[in-house]
Amino acid sequence: MMSAYIDFIRIRFIMMLAYRVNYYSGIIIYAINIGAYYFLWQAIYGDKETLAGFTVTQMTTYVAVSWMARAFYFNNLDREIANEIRDGSVAVQLIRPYSYLVVKMMQGFGEGLFRMLLFMVPGMIIVCFLFPVKLPTDPMTWLIYLVMLFFSFLINSQINILTGLFAFFVENNEGMMRMKRVMVDLFSGVVVPIAFFPGWLSAIMQWLPFQAITYLPSSVFTGRTPSDQILQVFGIQVLWFVGLLVPIWLTWRAARKRLFVQGG
Amino acid sequence: MRYASLFLEYIKNYAKTRLTYRADFWIEVLSDLLFQGMNLIFILIVFQHTPSLGGWSEAEVVFVYGFFMIPYGVFSTFFSIWNFSERYIVKGEMDRVLTRPAHSLYQVLLENVDPPSLIGSFVGAIIMVLCWTQLGLPFEILDLFVLMLLILGAVLIYAGLYTALSAISFYSDAPTGIVPLMYNIQNYGRYPVNIYNKMIRFVLTWLLPFAFVGVIPASYFLEKKADDLSQLALLTPVMGIIVFSLGLLLWNHGVKRYRGAGS
């Protein structure tokens, strides 16, 4: 059974490879984003050395790493699921001998691997040439970061799956998907690190899963998180991964009872 | 006249389809506002850590954002053709559009009108009025006319750029990732452009003139800055006409080249 799931990763990876030209433009998009935020932050810092505990160099690195991490964990599982629910093909998926949601997760991972190898890595190299990014030298930090990045992917995909499954209940969840995307970008810390948020907002953020997607791993990577707290920070990610399984399971159970196919 | 009655028919049609998904309509309005809110939150957070951004105060940057929301809302209402390439070229719906007598772009736009986006314009106007009083700017009746003119120019710039972008699908077979690229770039035209390096500033002003939908026209109403962007403000409608004409030319030429996807 496991090998079948692994095949889903492989197939999605190969599928993405067929459309790889799109990804070269993607690298440019991300480089431009990083560039614009680099200048914006440069202007915000002015001649100040540190803001909210971030030095200018840490901030530049944070911006670069966060956007590139986004390239890896970003996927459209919510849209895929919603489309399959709407056109009714989910019904066929349900009678097949595998778990629909695990398959979606595997496909997302295949896409993530593709994005990591053909997007994140070359993109990061380009960005390092263009902007004063300072990468950590300790191999342990890299290792921890990679594990945390994997959990970023898991948590983000879980949120996507949850959003996608709402199509069972609201028929057309386009607005909801857009709302989710906006929230993930702002509250995960891609645009502004959570440490910059005003006190009350960052207090709310600590109780939401979004910070586990970008802010926590990027803070560890840029050396913002003291080394004795790294394990604790990673623990938060694991907790959210496990915690999110509950609403997904509940929604999925309720959803299968509700399935009605619109047309087709 | 025929185009006006077509417009009415399409809007009626739109209302009917949207009423099928009533809850979704409100979620879309909400998500639109949340999206605008997110950018506003970004500005507010930034100014908690610095008193000025390239010489612009918080109220001024928010003012620029408020201005930007007005043409952006109008534009999103009538130009919501993000998935043009996928729907019309790849799935072949363009063939259907071309068999009809009305101009193809007009039909495509009307098939995709999205009135909820207009709410963003109203919110933008409110933000602008609030900042206007907060900044203690003088107000004359003439300003209202200039404002209308600048908004119109900004909408035309947007319209031209996105028409050109959509027209690219006529020339290239593979759906390209250019639209998300533009989607990001347009954001940077809202911040004081003097914070960017020369090249980005040049691109934002003259090549992909997104500075003309935000910071440049808005600066007309604000206090003069060292770089004096407001000198360019009245060029906005001129730029609008140029950009939109170019976009339309590219579209018309693309339609002539279009051969259909087959299948």
Interface residues (C-beta under 8 A of the other chain):
Chain A: Y19 V21 N22 Y23 S25 G26 I28 I29 I32 N33 G35 A36 F39 L40 Q42 A43 I44 Y45 G46 K48 L51 A52 V170 E171 N172 N173 E174 G175 M176 R178 M179 V182 M183 D185 L186 V191 V192 F196 F197 P198
Chain B: Y21 A23 D24 F25 W26 I27 E28 V29 L30 S31 D32 L34 F35 M38 I41 F42 I45 V46 Q48 H49 T50 L53 G54 A174 P175 T176 G177 I178 P180 L181 N184 I185 N187 Y188 Y191 P192 I195 Y196 N197 I200
